[in-house]
């Protein structure tokens, strides 16, 4: 698992750019359809896609900033910058997409308007659904490669690749929203009651709010400072047990500093007869083996303890 997480560290922004291009095309087509049909659900979906475009630009900014090398002011690098921008995306998805769609739906419900040009709206929604579905499937393939043997839902909760999870949340919400928009458009056209269209807009808003809250909760944990995958500590314990110079691991703290960037701080008891030079060599070899087994470990700090274990009286 630690090796899989390290692969996540090296992933580029291809999945973000893919979703950005898809959403630009979708936003343009939805906007045309909303103008011709007067559909509130289509307008909500247009604004949703535009908001997604802005969000993906923010994620691209975060990916770029997270790659900056460490500085004296930020000695552990800028990996958590991506978590900050991911959290901002969740907030914008909540306000720019969810809340506005709910507002538009309530307004249309109180002042319903007839929906026209059904065929145009359905064609554009169907094309949008195909494009959004293509982007979502690509996102799922990326996640399947990185989750290994872990169940999909567990991976979503545990992964440190916040940008990947945010893109998946946006894309999956868009797919569900498009289905709601199609159902609302058909119901409003068949019944002649514009309140169905308003209900579709409110349903889209509710989906976006739920997804945004979920993403905000998940990313907040990473932003505050979350431990790395448990596999990192397990690997460290295995390495300690395999080296006769190391008696036991007293303590181990792991912190996720960014996607695929882990800090490890350990306190290890060494054999009491080791010299200072011997302890130094043992630490260097331990850290080298740790990085080989868990490439996601970028920083490791080992505090030696040479106390002799207590003997029974």
N, C-alpha and C positions, 0 to 999 in steps of 0.2 A: 504493500500500500504506500509506503513512504516513497518508493521509486515512482509509483504512478503519480503521486502528488508532485514530485519534482518535474515530471513531464508537463504537468499543468503550469508550472512556473514558466516554462519556455514557450507556452502557447502565444501566438501572435494575436492580432486584432482582426483576423480574417472573418471570424464568426460575427463580429460587430459590424464590419463593413458590409457583409452579406445582408444582414438584417436592415442596415441603413438604406441600401439601394432598394430593397424590397419595399420598405415603408415609404420611401419617396414616390415610387411608382403607384403604390396603393393610395397614398394620400391624394395625389393628383386625380386619380380615377374616381375616388369617393367624392371629392369636391365637385367634380363635374356632375356626378349623379345626384348629389344633394341639391345642387342648383336647379337641375331640371325637374326633380321630383318634389322638392320642398319637404323632404323627409327629415324629421328631427333625429331619428335613429342614424340616418346616413351622415347627418351633420356631426353627431356625436362621434361616429366612427372616423370621420375626416379629422376632427380635432385630436382624437386618440392617436391616429397615425402620425400627425404632425408632432404631437408631444413625444411620440416614440423616436422620431428623427432627432429631435433636440436631445433626448436622453442618450441616444447612441453617440452623438457628438461629445457629450460629457464623458461617457465611458471611454471613448477614444482619447480624450484629454487625460483621463485618469491613468490609462495604460501607458501613455507616453511619459507622464510625470513619475510614475512608479518605477520606471527604468533608470531614473537619474542615479548616478553613483553617490555613495555616502559623502558627506561633507563634515567639517568640524562641528557645525551646528546640529547636524543630523547624522551622527556616527553609525546608526543602524539603517541608514538608507531611507527611501521614501515609499516602501512597499505599501504602507497603510493608506497612502494617498488614494489608491484605487478604491479602498473601502469607503473613504469619505465621499468620493464622487458616486459610488454605487448607492450610498445612503441618500444623496441628493436626488438621484434618479427616482428612488422610491417615493420621496416627498413630492416630486413633480408629477409622477404618475398618479399620486393620490389627488393632488389639487388640480393640475392641468387636465387630467383625463377623467378621473372618477367624479370629483365634486362637480365639475362643470357639466358632465353628462347627466348627473342627477338633477342639477338645476334646469338644464334644457328639457329633460323629460317632464319635470313638474310643471314647467311653463307651458309645454305643449299639451299636457293633460288638462290644464285649466283653460287653455285656449286652443282646442284642437283645430287642425287644418287638414283639408283633404290631401291625399297623396296621389300624385299623378305620374305618368310615364313609368308604369310598373316594370315593363320589360327592360328598360335601360338600367334601372336600379338593380334588378336581379342579375343581369349580365355582368355588371361591374362588380357586384358583390361576389358573384361566383368566381370571376377572374381573381379578385382580391383574395378570396379564400384559398385558391390554388397557390398563389404566390406566397401567402402567409404560411400555408401548410408546408410548402417546400422549405421555407426558412426554418420552421419549427422542427421538421424532420432532420435537417442538417444540424440543428442545435442538439437534438436528442442523440444523434450519432456521435457528436463530440463528447457528450456526457457519458454515453455508454462506454467509449474507449477509456475514459478516465476513472470510472467508478469501479472497474475490476469486478470482483465477485459480490460487491455490496448491492443490496436491493436498491432500486431506483429512488424510491422515496427517502430511504435512509441516506443515500448519497446527497440528495438535495439539502437535507437538514445538516449534514456534516461537512460538506465540501467547503474549501477555503477559496475557491475560484468564484468570487462574488460576481464578477462581470458575466460569467457564463450563466449563473443562476438568474441574474437580473434579466438577461436577454431571453432566457427560457420563460421567465414569468411574463414578460411583455408579449412574446410571441404566442404563448398559449392563451393568454387573456384576449389577444387579438382574434384568434381563431374562434373562441367561444363568443366573443362580441359580434363577429361576422355572422355566425349562426343565428344569434338573437336578432340581429338587424334584418336578416332575410325573413325570419318568421314574422317579425313585427310588420315588415313591409307587405307581405302577402296578406296577413290578417287585416291590416288597415285598408288594403285595396279591395279585398273580397267583401268585407262588412261595410265599407264606406265610413268607418268610424276612426278618425285620426287618433283617438286615445290609445289604440293598439300600438301605433307608431311611438307614442309617448312612453308607453310601457316598455317598449324595446329599448329606448334611450335610457330609462331608469335601470333596466336590467344590466345594460352595458356598464353604466356607472357603478352599480353595486359590485360587479365582477372586478372592475379596476380598483375599487377601494379595498376589496378583500386581498387582492394580489399585492397591492402596494403596502398594506399593513404587514402581510407576511414577509415581504422582502425587507421592509424596514427593521423588523424584529431580528431577522437572520443577520443582516449586515451590521446592525448595532452591536451584536455580540462580538463580531470580528473587529469592529472599530475600537471598542473598549479594550480589547486584549483577550483573545481566546487561546486556549492551549492548542498545541498541534495535534495531529492524529496520534492516538495511543500507540500506534505501531512504532513511532519514533522512540518512545521510552522503552518499549519491549526490546527493540534492537539494541539500545544502550545497555540494558540489563543482560542480554545475551553476550555482548562483548565483554562486559565485566566478569561474568561467570566463566568465560573461556580463557581469561588471562590470569595465570597463577600469581602474578604480582599484585592483582587487585583483589582485595578481600571481599568487599561488598559495596553496593551503591546505597548510600545513606539517604540521599535526596535527589530528586530530578524535577526540574521545572522546564517546561517547554512553552514558548510563546510564538504564535503565528504573526510574523511581521509583514506578511503580504502573500499573495499567491505563490506557493512554492518557496517561501523564504521563512526559515524557522530559526529561532534562537533557543539554544539549550544551555542550561546552567545546572551543573551536577556537583554533588559532594560525594567523593569516593574514598573509602578507607583502603590504604595501601599496606602491603607487608611492612612491618615495623623495621626490618633490617635493611630496607632500601636506602641508598644514599640520596642526597638531593638531586644529583645528576641522574640517578636511576629513576627517581620519581618523574623528573622532567621528560626523560625518554619514554617512559610508560604513558605519560599523558599525550605526548605527541603521536605515538603509535595508536593510542585509543581514538584520538580525534580523527586521524587519517582513516582508520577502519570505519568509524561512525559515518564519515562523509561518503565513503565508498558504498556502504549499505543503505544510507539514507541521504541521497544527494540534495534533498531539500534543506538539510542543515547548513546554513550559511555562517552562523556564529556559534561557537561552543566555548564555554568557560567551565573549567574543572577546578574545584577546590579540594586539595588533598587532605586527608586525615590519617595521621600515622599512629594514632593511639592503639595500644595493644588491647585486644579484646579481654574483658574481665575473665579471670579464671575462678573456678569454684573453690571455696575455702577448704 
